[in-house]
Amino acid sequence: MELAGKVKLVSETKQISPTFKKRELVLSTEEQYPQHILIEFIQDKSDLLNSVQVGDSVKVGIDIRGREWKSPQGEIKYFNSIHGWRIEKAGAAAGAPMQTPGSQMPPMPPMPDAPSFTSDANDEDDLPF
């Protein structure tokens, strides 16, 4: 999935444990009633936010995660989180994510040209109807 909007907030990297880190971005959608959506970037994806600034218009590739939690009293609750895995500035070339120093992606090959279908007035139509 993808979300688009303006960056409202970019947090500092939080080291949750010796092997887990995350960074948060708040994205404000640009619609009649803007939504302020918290998106988490975890582990190496947190470095994608190094080149993002408040006020930038961006598109963010996201995954929605859900989990179940059972309280000590036996009550079951459900929680959702939104994880970002790609970010690109709006107006950048389509499919060109923002790069960080350690995240070099190989360039994608160009799309082949579509075949051209032309009709000649003398061509016989072999369809039975």
N, C-alpha and C positions, 0 to 999 in steps of 0.2 A: 504494500500500500504506500501511498505517498500523501504528504501534507505540504501545503504551501502557505507562506505568510511572512511576517516580519519578526525578527529576533527581538524578544523583549528582555531576556536575561540569559546570561551564560555563567554558570557557576564555576568555581575552582574545582580542580580534581580532588575527589575525596578518596583516600586510601582506607577502604573498609576493613581489610585484613591484609596480611603480608602478600597475599596472592590475588587480591580482588580490588579493583578501583573502578570508580564511576564518575561521570560528569553529567550535569543536567542542563538542559536548554528549555526555555519557555518560548513557545511560538505563538504569536497572536495572529489568528486568521484574519483575512481581509474580506469581511462580508458585512451585511447590515448589522448583525449582532456578533461582534468578534468573540471568539473563544480563545482562552489562554491555556494552551496545552503543554503539559510537562512531558518532556521526552528525555529518557535516560540513554546515555551512551556509555557502554561498559567495556572494560578491559582496553584492548588496543583501539577500539572505536572512539574512545574518549579523546584521542589525539586529533580526530577530525574537527573538533571545535577550536583548535588552536588558531585558525585563520578566520573565525567568525566573530563579528562584532555586533553589539546592540544596534538595531536599526537596519541591518542587512535584510534584504528580501531573499528568501531561500526556499528551496524544495528539499524535503527530508524524506528519505526512504525509511519506512518503519515496519516493525512487527508488533502485533498486539499479543501480550502474554497474559495468561490467567492461571490462578492457583487457588487451591482450597486450603483452608486453615481450620483446625479444630481447637477450640478453646479448652482450658482445663475443666470447664463446666460441661463440656460435650457439645457446645453449640458450634455449628459449622458456618463459616463465613467464606465468601469468595472475594478475591482481589484481582484487579487488572493492572497491568503496567504497559507502557509504550516504550519500546527500545528502538533507537535510531541506529541505522547501519550505513547510511549514505547521506551526504548533504552536498548540495550544489547551489551556488548563487543564482538567483533568477536572472534571466538574460544571458547566462553563460550558454555556450553551445550545448545543444540537447545531448544528454548522455555524458557530459563532461563533468564528473564530480570534482569538488575542490580537492587538491592534493596537499598532503602534509609531507615533510621531509622524508619520513620513513615509509611512505605508502605509495610507492610507484606502481601504477597499474600499466600493463602492456596496452598499447593502443589497439582499438578494435579495427578490424579490416573494414573497408568501405562496403556498403551494400551494392550488390550487382545491379546493373541497369535492368529494368523490367522490359520484357520483350514487347515489341510494338505489334499490335494486331491491326492490319489494314484490310479493308475489304475492297475487292475489285468488282466493278459493275458486271463483269462477264463471268464471275464465279457462280457455279451452280450450287444451290443449297441442297445438300443431301439429306436433310431432315425429313422424316415422313409426314410431317404436319405443317 
